[in-house]
Amino acid sequence: MPRVRAILISALLLSAAGAAELRAVDVYLGDSLRQLGASGLAAQKGDRAGSERHGGAGKPTLYAERDRDHVLVDGVKVMLSEPVGLLKGKLTVARVDYDKVLVPLFWRQAERRPVRRIVLDPGHGGSDPGKQHAKYNEKTVAFDTAARVKAALEKQGFEVFLTRSKDASLDLPARPALATKFGADLFVSIHYNSAGTNDTTSEGIETYCLTPPGMRSTNVAKGRADVSSEPGNRFDARNMQLAWSVQRHLLAATRGEDRGVRRARFAVLRTLPCPGILIEGGFVSSRREGALIGTPSYRQQVAEAIAAGVAEYARSVQPVAR
């Protein structure tokens, strides 16, 4: 990884002096991805003019369009800090997006130890019901989903703990603290979403990871980049990998709308001692999706998809046998 970063700094970082119309910290997308083993791919039917595809053996496929606030990685929307740019006919991305989004997804390295112990965090509980549906509340379906994820992961040999084992109140700081207490290798917080008043059509699935320093959070309108660092930022690369893997499996299982891999400085993610994500598994406020969330069969789909995404991530960072 240090060698890759050195190459990028010396060869790919573009200066404002050399290209006044370009943001000073942008890199050419294709040239940069080639350093990670990807190559340009032929356009497919439906690709827009000026778009680019990149991929290769053992690498995901990336699709990017100028001025978009996201890229598609194996078809999954991954939000960027800055829109995709264009210079001299080539697409560019902000350097922070390259470092914190693309490098983690195209350059995987093994962990020092295998992922064995997972903490699941059912959102809300006790006096905090979370989002409200006419027939249920968020805390109930979040706990039910978490219990189903726990069962699915235990069948695959993982050791799994819940931050709450009943309908009880639990302060936000206590949730990541339990990850420390249990010696967690991963932390997954499970929630369901809600739209504004009288909005019964918004729906879709989002997966959040902690916002890295220098990036904007995507849950804050017109949010500014924050350069502050939290303990959980030690795992920025792993957070992105885990979020993308889980989001991919959730979309495949539910066929839900892809609202993207996003970033936020949620309290449950800031102080984690391990990689972690927060999932919004659909909108309880949606007439269609809210009804689905109320069914055990849908929650089982969500749970199995989360477990599959976690297991895929764990395999991808499995230590190499010596």
Secondary structure, 3 states (H helix, E strand, C coil): CHHHHHHHHHHHECCCCCCCCCCCCEEEHHHHHHCCCCEEECCCCCCCCCCEEEEECCEEEEEECCCCCEEEECCEEEECCCCCEEECCEEEEEHHHHHHHHHHHHCCCCCCCCCCEEEEEECCECCECCCECCCCEHHHHHHHHHHHHHHHHHHCCCEEEECCCCCCCCCCCHHHHHHHHCCCCEEEEEEEECCCCCCCCCCCEEEEEECCCCECCCCCCCCCCECCCCHHHHHHHHHHHHHHHHHHHHHHHHCCCEEEEEEECCHHHHCCCCCEEEEEEEECCCHHHHHHHCCHHHHHHHHHHHHHHHHHHHHHCCCCCC
